[in-house]
Amino acid sequence: MSEIDALVGMDELRAWQAFDSIDPIGGYRGDLQAATIAHHIAFWSGNCKEAPPLTELLPIDPHPMTAEQKDAAEAAKAKARSEAYTASLIASLQSRAKK
């Protein structure tokens, strides 16, 4: 410890602590790096047509939600898809009606 204390002063230690609070190493970053590697392996292995999203490869959900929150999010996505499809269908019918 005395050798480290001689090499790294208190100001530098505080600077590293501040840096770690902004851009931490380990934990989530390590999980993200592992998920990125798994993503590339899945894609390049040829065993799947499309590599799964990184969020599905993370061992821990970075944005945990309750079952009710997940249901609400899925319902909102389904509603948005339905509205987009309806708008596309209306636009297609209107363009055909003009012809």
C-alpha positions in Angstrom: 0.0 0.0 0.0 2.8 2.4 0.8 4.2 1.9 -2.8 0.9 2.6 -4.3 0.5 5.6 -2.0 3.9 6.9 -3.2 3.0 6.5 -6.8 -0.6 7.7 -6.7 -1.4 10.8 -4.7 -4.8 11.7 -3.2 -5.6 14.1 -6.1 -5.0 11.4 -8.7 -7.0 8.9 -6.7 -10.0 11.3 -6.6 -9.6 11.9 -10.3 -9.8 8.2 -11.0 -12.8 7.9 -8.7 -14.6 10.7 -10.6 -13.7 9.1 -13.9 -15.1 5.7 -12.7 -18.3 7.3 -11.6 -18.8 8.8 -15.1 -17.4 5.8 -17.2 -17.2 2.7 -14.9 -15.3 -0.3 -15.9 -16.7 -3.8 -15.1 -20.2 -4.6 -14.2 -22.6 -3.5 -16.9 -19.9 -2.6 -19.3 -18.4 -6.1 -19.0 -21.8 -7.6 -19.6 -22.3 -5.4 -22.6 -19.0 -6.5 -24.0 -19.8 -10.2 -23.5 -23.2 -9.7 -25.1 -21.6 -8.0 -28.1 -19.3 -10.9 -28.6 -22.2 -13.4 -28.3 -24.2 -11.3 -30.8 -21.4 -11.5 -33.3 -20.9 -15.3 -32.7 -24.6 -15.9 -33.2 -24.7 -13.8 -36.4 -21.5 -15.3 -38.0 -22.2 -18.9 -37.0 -24.9 -19.2 -39.5 -27.2 -20.9 -36.9 -29.7 -18.0 -37.0 -31.1 -15.8 -39.7 -30.8 -12.7 -37.6 -28.7 -12.2 -34.5 -30.7 -11.5 -31.3 -30.6 -7.9 -30.0 -27.9 -7.2 -27.4 -30.5 -6.7 -24.7 -31.6 -10.3 -25.0 -28.0 -11.5 -24.6 -27.3 -9.5 -21.4 -27.3 -11.7 -18.3 -29.1 -9.0 -16.3 -31.8 -6.8 -17.7 -30.5 -3.2 -17.7 -34.0 -1.8 -17.5 -35.9 -4.0 -15.2 -39.7 -3.7 -15.3 -42.6 -5.3 -13.4 -44.9 -7.6 -15.3 -47.5 -4.8 -15.5 -44.9 -2.4 -17.0 -43.8 -5.0 -19.5 -47.5 -5.7 -20.5 -48.1 -1.9 -20.9 -44.9 -1.5 -23.0 -45.9 -4.5 -25.2 -49.4 -3.1 -25.6 -48.0 0.3 -26.6 -45.8 -1.3 -29.2 -48.6 -3.4 -30.6 -50.8 -0.2 -30.8 -48.1 1.7 -32.6 -47.6 -1.2 -35.1 -51.4 -1.3 -35.7 -51.6 2.4 -36.2 -48.7 2.4 -38.6 -50.3 -0.5 -40.6 -53.6 1.3 -40.7 -52.0 4.6 -41.9 -50.2 2.6 -44.6 -53.3 0.9 -45.7 -55.3 4.1 -45.8 -52.5 5.8 -47.9 -52.5 2.8 -50.2 -56.2 2.9 -50.7 -56.2 6.6 -51.3 -53.5 6.4 -53.9 -55.5 3.7 -55.7 -58.7 5.8 -55.5 -56.9 8.7 -57.3 -56.0 6.4 -60.2 
